[in-house]
Amino acid sequence: MKKFSLLLAALMLSAANSFAQIKITKIKAKDKNHYLANVIGYPITGVYNYINQIEPTTVLNPDGTGIMQNEDLVKENIIWGIECSQSGVPIFKEGFNSASYSFWYKKSDTAKSKSDDENDWTLQSFSIHYDKKKIFISGERVKEYVE
């Protein structure tokens, strides 16, 4: 009976997690409203590096925070997201064995009074290459993934 109760509890927790709302963040950048999500159906969180280099790195956390390390090796805290519709559906362009997304980020150390300033958000390309099982930020920082 204890195993059945444990199995039922695990099933209830997984079902609740499956129906949880995706967090959507509304930003204003380039004189237009954009909507960002941190979930797109692929394992996009993790550490991104230049090919065959340890640093500089980019770290994307599941909660929409992270670290962007520049070429001068200075680490900056960031807030990030992938552009989506207002309802949370990712916006992408399908390519041959790939998909391209819009990756938005801003430094989270900036003054709070300018947090909605359109100059705070930076747009970069974000692409997933299905055959190679790799994800790229700006075509230079890469992370391998497993389906």
Backbone bond lengths (Angstrom), bond angles and torsions (degrees), N, CA, C in turn:
res aa  C-N    CA-C-N  psi(-1)  N-CA   C-N-CA  omega(-1)  CA-C   N-CA-C  phi
1 M - - - 1.454 - - 1.525 110.80 -
2 K 1.346 116.50 -36.24 1.461 119.51 179.96 1.521 110.70 -64.54
3 K 1.342 117.40 -37.70 1.461 120.73 179.30 1.521 111.01 -65.24
4 F 1.335 115.99 -39.60 1.457 119.69 178.20 1.529 111.23 -63.73
5 S 1.328 116.57 -43.41 1.469 120.91 178.95 1.523 111.08 -63.29
6 L 1.320 116.50 -40.70 1.461 121.15 178.62 1.526 110.63 -65.74
7 L 1.326 116.38 -42.56 1.460 120.86 178.03 1.524 110.92 -63.42
8 L 1.308 117.70 -42.52 1.457 121.93 178.25 1.532 111.43 -63.52
9 A 1.309 117.16 -41.84 1.470 120.96 178.41 1.526 110.84 -64.28
10 A 1.333 117.25 -42.08 1.470 120.82 178.36 1.520 110.69 -63.96
11 L 1.329 116.71 -40.05 1.462 120.74 178.40 1.526 111.32 -64.18
12 M 1.311 117.01 -41.63 1.470 121.34 179.60 1.532 110.68 -64.80
13 L 1.336 117.90 -42.58 1.461 121.12 179.14 1.525 111.49 -64.65
14 S 1.317 117.20 -42.25 1.468 119.22 -179.91 1.523 111.01 -68.33
15 A 1.318 117.76 -36.29 1.464 120.68 177.53 1.524 110.90 -66.24
16 A 1.322 117.18 -41.16 1.465 120.59 178.26 1.515 110.78 -63.66
17 N 1.320 116.84 -39.95 1.458 121.06 178.57 1.528 111.20 -66.82
18 S 1.332 117.23 -36.27 1.464 121.67 -179.04 1.524 111.59 -66.13
19 F 1.316 117.52 -34.31 1.455 120.93 -177.54 1.532 113.13 -95.85
20 A 1.321 117.34 8.77 1.463 120.88 179.57 1.529 109.66 -66.99
21 Q 1.293 116.56 146.03 1.456 122.35 179.63 1.522 110.71 -71.52
22 I 1.313 116.56 141.08 1.451 121.20 172.28 1.521 107.17 -78.31
23 K 1.319 116.89 133.41 1.457 121.16 -179.24 1.526 108.82 -77.18
24 I 1.316 116.94 123.36 1.455 123.70 179.31 1.523 108.19 -110.81
25 T 1.323 116.87 131.84 1.459 122.43 177.98 1.515 108.83 -112.98
26 K 1.318 116.40 130.01 1.465 121.38 178.02 1.526 108.56 -96.47
27 I 1.341 115.69 128.98 1.460 120.66 176.98 1.517 109.07 -127.63
28 K 1.316 115.38 163.56 1.462 120.58 173.25 1.520 106.72 -120.94
29 A 1.322 115.59 120.91 1.455 121.56 179.86 1.523 108.27 -147.26
30 K 1.315 116.16 142.03 1.463 122.20 -179.96 1.528 111.63 53.38
31 D 1.339 115.51 43.33 1.468 123.53 177.87 1.526 113.92 59.80
32 K 1.303 116.98 29.40 1.458 120.77 -178.51 1.526 109.42 -148.16
33 N 1.333 116.37 147.21 1.458 120.75 174.81 1.521 109.63 -80.36
34 H 1.323 115.75 138.59 1.455 122.74 176.91 1.524 107.18 -130.66
35 Y 1.330 115.62 154.02 1.457 121.47 178.41 1.522 107.93 -119.84
36 L 1.328 116.21 135.38 1.457 122.04 -175.73 1.518 111.05 -122.28
37 A 1.340 114.71 144.45 1.464 121.90 174.29 1.522 107.76 -133.95
38 N 1.313 115.90 161.07 1.462 121.23 179.90 1.526 112.20 -109.13
39 V 1.326 115.99 4.96 1.458 121.49 -179.11 1.526 108.08 -129.18
40 I 1.345 116.71 126.92 1.469 119.61 178.84 1.533 112.44 -131.76
41 G 1.303 118.43 7.88 1.457 120.89 179.06 1.520 113.49 95.86
42 Y 1.302 118.02 0.84 1.462 123.67 175.29 1.528 108.11 -127.67
43 P 1.323 118.20 155.06 1.470 120.80 -178.79 1.532 111.40 -76.62
44 I 1.330 116.33 78.95 1.466 120.46 -173.70 1.517 113.35 -85.77
45 T 1.319 117.99 -16.59 1.464 119.51 179.03 1.522 109.48 -76.98
46 G 1.322 115.86 154.86 1.454 120.32 179.04 1.514 111.72 134.31
47 V 1.329 116.06 -161.44 1.462 122.91 -175.48 1.523 109.77 -105.00
48 Y 1.335 115.66 130.03 1.456 123.61 177.43 1.527 108.53 -114.20
49 N 1.332 116.59 131.75 1.467 122.08 179.74 1.524 109.44 -128.05
50 Y 1.323 115.35 163.07 1.453 120.02 167.72 1.522 107.37 -68.43
51 I 1.315 117.03 151.94 1.462 120.95 -179.22 1.524 109.38 -60.94
52 N 1.331 115.32 129.64 1.475 124.26 178.97 1.527 113.72 61.14
53 Q 1.326 118.04 27.33 1.463 122.04 176.26 1.521 109.49 -133.99
54 I 1.317 115.60 148.96 1.459 120.73 177.18 1.527 110.60 -86.83
55 E 1.317 116.56 -39.02 1.469 121.84 178.88 1.513 108.72 -131.35
56 P 1.276 119.70 153.52 1.462 129.94 0.94 1.529 111.62 -76.57
57 T 1.315 115.72 156.57 1.459 121.51 -177.87 1.521 110.97 -122.79
58 T 1.304 114.01 162.56 1.454 122.18 168.93 1.515 106.47 -128.18
59 V 1.327 117.34 131.28 1.460 122.20 179.25 1.527 107.67 -118.11
60 L 1.340 116.14 124.18 1.459 122.05 177.14 1.525 108.49 -111.80
61 N 1.317 116.30 117.35 1.465 122.42 179.31 1.530 109.60 -91.67
62 P 1.335 117.86 153.11 1.471 120.85 -178.98 1.524 114.57 -61.21
63 D 1.325 118.31 -23.84 1.465 120.88 -177.73 1.531 113.75 -85.65
64 G 1.338 118.06 5.89 1.461 120.97 178.54 1.516 114.25 90.60
65 T 1.308 117.28 6.89 1.459 121.23 174.85 1.521 108.07 -105.06
66 G 1.315 116.70 172.68 1.449 119.43 177.74 1.502 112.01 175.52
67 I 1.329 115.21 -167.15 1.465 122.50 179.78 1.517 107.93 -135.20
68 M 1.321 116.05 132.37 1.462 122.33 174.45 1.524 106.57 -115.52
69 Q 1.324 115.94 119.04 1.457 120.84 178.97 1.528 108.03 -104.42
70 N 1.319 115.96 125.72 1.461 121.35 -178.52 1.521 111.33 -83.00
71 E 1.322 116.26 175.62 1.463 121.03 -179.62 1.525 112.29 -61.64
72 D 1.343 117.11 -27.16 1.468 120.16 177.54 1.538 111.79 -83.00
73 L 1.352 116.19 8.83 1.462 125.95 175.94 1.525 114.22 68.52
74 V 1.334 117.90 16.32 1.457 121.81 174.12 1.529 107.80 -81.41
75 K 1.330 116.74 126.38 1.463 121.79 -179.93 1.522 109.58 -94.03
76 E 1.338 115.38 132.72 1.460 121.34 178.31 1.522 109.17 -125.71
77 N 1.319 116.03 135.72 1.462 120.56 175.16 1.517 108.88 -71.79
78 I 1.330 116.00 139.50 1.457 120.41 -178.91 1.522 111.04 -131.88
79 I 1.323 113.81 162.40 1.455 124.11 167.54 1.520 104.56 -116.23
80 W 1.324 118.15 133.36 1.454 120.30 -173.69 1.523 112.14 -137.22
81 G 1.339 114.62 164.71 1.459 120.83 175.00 1.514 110.79 -171.11
82 I 1.315 115.14 160.96 1.465 123.43 176.18 1.525 107.00 -103.34
83 E 1.336 116.65 133.51 1.469 119.90 -177.39 1.518 111.05 -63.89
84 C 1.335 114.05 136.27 1.457 121.24 -179.30 1.527 109.23 -142.51
85 S 1.324 115.99 176.01 1.460 120.47 174.87 1.524 108.56 -76.07
86 Q 1.298 115.92 172.83 1.462 120.57 -179.72 1.530 111.33 -62.99
87 S 1.323 117.25 -24.92 1.460 120.86 179.41 1.529 112.89 -90.70
88 G 1.361 118.16 -3.07 1.455 121.27 175.02 1.512 115.92 102.61
89 V 1.341 117.97 6.13 1.465 121.03 178.52 1.526 108.28 -82.43
90 P 1.345 118.34 123.39 1.470 120.52 -178.59 1.530 112.08 -60.68
91 I 1.327 115.37 140.17 1.461 121.40 177.12 1.525 107.08 -98.54
92 F 1.332 116.87 123.73 1.457 120.26 -177.53 1.524 110.33 -148.99
93 K 1.329 114.65 163.58 1.458 121.94 174.24 1.517 107.44 -113.51
94 E 1.306 115.20 123.80 1.459 120.72 -179.26 1.521 109.53 -80.20
95 G 1.320 116.18 131.74 1.453 122.40 175.97 1.510 109.60 -116.81
96 F 1.310 116.83 -170.43 1.457 120.67 176.33 1.524 108.51 -77.08
97 N 1.320 116.74 106.57 1.467 123.47 -177.69 1.526 112.82 60.29
98 S 1.329 117.63 30.50 1.466 120.87 178.30 1.525 109.62 -156.99
99 A 1.310 114.84 167.64 1.466 122.28 174.09 1.514 107.94 -141.47
100 S 1.339 116.46 139.87 1.464 121.83 179.69 1.522 109.54 -113.41
101 Y 1.319 115.24 133.90 1.455 122.85 -179.66 1.528 108.93 -122.39
102 S 1.324 115.98 168.55 1.462 121.69 173.27 1.521 108.38 -102.26
103 F 1.320 115.71 120.35 1.465 123.23 -179.08 1.524 107.76 -103.52
104 W 1.328 117.21 118.80 1.459 122.87 178.76 1.520 108.97 -109.96
105 Y 1.340 115.48 139.78 1.461 119.09 173.67 1.527 109.30 -149.76
106 K 1.323 114.01 158.81 1.464 120.18 171.88 1.514 108.32 -145.59
107 K 1.311 115.09 154.75 1.458 120.35 177.03 1.519 108.10 -68.88
108 S 1.303 116.87 131.74 1.471 119.27 -178.57 1.515 112.32 -88.12
109 D 1.334 117.89 -3.36 1.461 121.43 178.65 1.526 112.61 -88.21
110 T 1.338 117.05 -1.20 1.464 119.39 -178.17 1.516 110.29 -71.05
111 A 1.307 115.66 162.73 1.470 121.34 -178.94 1.527 110.05 -61.45
112 K 1.314 116.33 138.26 1.464 121.45 -177.73 1.524 111.82 -64.52
113 S 1.302 118.45 -28.16 1.459 120.59 -177.96 1.527 111.67 -67.98
114 K 1.315 117.76 -21.02 1.453 121.08 179.68 1.528 111.67 -107.08
115 S 1.321 117.76 17.29 1.460 120.30 -173.64 1.523 112.97 -63.91
116 D 1.318 118.83 -25.78 1.458 121.14 179.20 1.518 112.10 -97.20
117 D 1.307 118.27 3.19 1.461 121.83 179.19 1.517 109.38 -64.17
118 E 1.332 117.00 132.05 1.461 120.39 -176.65 1.523 112.42 -64.33
119 N 1.323 118.58 -20.95 1.452 120.77 179.96 1.525 112.79 -77.36
120 D 1.325 117.79 -11.55 1.459 120.86 179.81 1.526 112.63 -73.89
121 W 1.316 118.94 -30.82 1.456 123.02 -174.93 1.516 110.74 -90.23
122 T 1.331 115.64 134.76 1.458 122.57 179.28 1.522 108.45 -115.15
123 L 1.316 116.47 135.22 1.459 122.88 179.60 1.521 109.73 -102.47
124 Q 1.332 116.40 130.31 1.464 121.63 175.39 1.523 108.56 -135.56
125 S 1.320 115.21 158.86 1.465 119.09 176.97 1.528 109.77 -77.96
126 F 1.306 114.97 151.11 1.463 122.72 -179.25 1.522 105.56 -142.58
127 S 1.318 117.49 117.90 1.466 118.80 -175.64 1.517 111.53 -131.17
128 I 1.319 114.22 145.76 1.453 122.37 177.68 1.523 106.95 -115.22
129 H 1.331 116.01 126.81 1.457 122.25 -179.85 1.528 107.79 -110.96
130 Y 1.328 115.24 107.22 1.457 121.40 -170.24 1.525 113.52 -65.11
131 D 1.332 118.07 -45.25 1.471 120.60 -177.24 1.523 112.07 -66.06
132 K 1.322 116.49 -39.37 1.469 120.96 -178.37 1.520 112.31 -83.29
133 K 1.350 116.78 -14.27 1.468 122.65 -176.48 1.527 110.64 57.68
134 K 1.338 115.41 45.58 1.458 121.18 179.81 1.524 109.92 -129.51
135 I 1.337 114.41 148.98 1.459 122.49 176.20 1.523 107.32 -121.06
136 F 1.333 116.97 132.48 1.459 122.27 -177.05 1.526 111.03 -118.20
137 I 1.330 116.05 140.34 1.462 122.80 168.39 1.522 105.65 -109.12
138 S 1.315 117.13 121.79 1.466 124.20 -178.78 1.526 112.97 57.13
139 G 1.299 117.59 22.98 1.454 121.32 177.57 1.510 114.97 71.46
140 E 1.340 118.10 0.68 1.459 119.79 -176.19 1.524 113.93 -123.12
141 R 1.292 118.28 -33.78 1.473 120.55 177.47 1.524 106.97 -95.34
142 V 1.312 116.18 132.79 1.455 120.28 -170.70 1.524 111.98 -133.52
143 K 1.321 114.14 150.16 1.468 122.46 174.89 1.518 106.87 -139.57
144 E 1.321 116.84 134.84 1.464 121.06 174.22 1.520 108.46 -88.52
145 Y 1.327 116.55 148.54 1.452 120.04 179.77 1.522 110.28 -133.94
146 V 1.322 115.32 163.33 1.454 123.46 177.89 1.516 107.24 -122.64
147 E 1.327 116.55 134.98 1.475 119.27 178.72 1.503 111.22 -85.64
